[in-house]
């Protein structure tokens, strides 16, 4: 089958990126997989490295670069936001509490979508708000499935422990009671992308007087269902 687009240099760059999809490769490995001449493979890999689409591992081998993750996250966020509105509105209506969607951004989490209670109180979180990754049920969700090294770093100074996150992974949801803000409780569950990686956390939050000191008993299932609907939306359009 002819995979040529008619733009030779782009076709060759695509070959290099496709070759790296299965894992790190030396220059010799790239030549073997792509069939490109050694100088061409080297020139393209270094050019792609300049644009952060290719990087090097500790052994100096070529690997897929961070720019691809950033682009994928942006594409995923667009799809996520397209489906978030009705899902969060339904979650708010089912629970009677404010519903939010958070994504991780470095050492913070950002509220990218929300459905507020119609009689909104001080527990509402405006869209665009940045909150710490050190406290709150959404932070627990966004941290729980991280790689061990990043997880260890993230736990330093956090209001939750590695043991608590182990429980989150086992249950598939998290709760917090006055962890981020006194008097406020919340329940969160993970939204997963097509590769099953956690890409966001969906939450409900409100005063402890309403959510009680066991908010998960009241709302975990509704939050899990909302997360499943968002995850399904990402898979369907992925």
CORVEN-V162036 format. One record per residue. PSI is psi in degrees with one decimal (none if undefined). Layout:
psi
PSI
PSI
//
This chain:
psi
136.3
115.3
15.7
135.2
-10.0
-9.2
94.2
-44.4
-34.9
-39.2
-41.6
-39.1
-39.0
-36.4
-44.0
-47.2
-41.4
-36.9
-32.2
-8.6
-32.4
-1.6
179.7
149.8
140.3
171.8
-42.1
-38.4
-41.8
-43.9
-44.2
-42.2
-40.7
-26.0
7.5
154.2
146.7
-48.5
-36.6
-46.4
-42.5
-46.6
-43.8
-42.5
-41.2
-38.9
-42.8
-32.6
-39.0
-37.0
10.5
16.2
-18.6
147.3
-175.8
145.4
-173.9
-25.2
3.1
4.5
154.9
138.4
164.6
139.9
169.0
-24.5
-32.5
-39.1
-40.4
-43.1
-41.9
-40.0
-40.9
-43.0
-42.4
-37.6
-40.0
-46.2
-38.6
-46.5
-30.5
-32.3
-11.5
-40.4
-61.2
-33.0
-45.5
-37.7
-43.7
-42.4
-44.1
-44.5
-36.1
-40.0
-23.4
12.8
162.0
139.9
140.7
158.2
126.5
143.9
150.4
140.7
94.5
-124.4
13.8
169.9
145.9
136.6
111.2
-13.7
153.3
154.4
110.5
152.1
143.8
-32.6
65.8
132.7
-168.5
-9.5
-0.7
150.4
110.4
147.1
136.2
-11.6
137.6
130.4
158.2
157.3
9.8
-9.6
153.3
152.5
-34.0
-38.1
-40.2
-43.7
-45.9
-19.5
-32.4
-34.7
16.8
161.8
149.8
-43.7
-44.6
-34.5
-45.8
-45.1
-43.1
-25.9
-15.1
115.6
4.9
156.2
-4.2
163.8
169.6
-36.8
-41.7
-41.5
-31.2
-41.2
-37.8
-46.6
-38.1
-43.8
-35.8
11.4
164.6
153.8
154.6
145.2
102.1
22.3
-45.3
-39.3
130.5
137.4
-4.1
135.6
157.4
160.2
135.9
156.2
157.5
139.6
128.5
140.1
-178.3
-29.6
7.0
5.6
142.8
120.0
-14.6
169.1
131.8
139.2
156.1
145.1
152.5
-180.0
146.2
-31.4
-35.9
-43.5
-13.1
-178.9
4.9
62.1
-27.2
-34.8
-36.6
-42.3
-1.5
-45.0
-40.6
-39.8
-41.1
-42.6
-42.0
-42.5
-39.7
-39.6
-41.3
-41.7
-42.2
-39.0
-37.8
-38.7
-39.4
-34.0
1.2
none
//
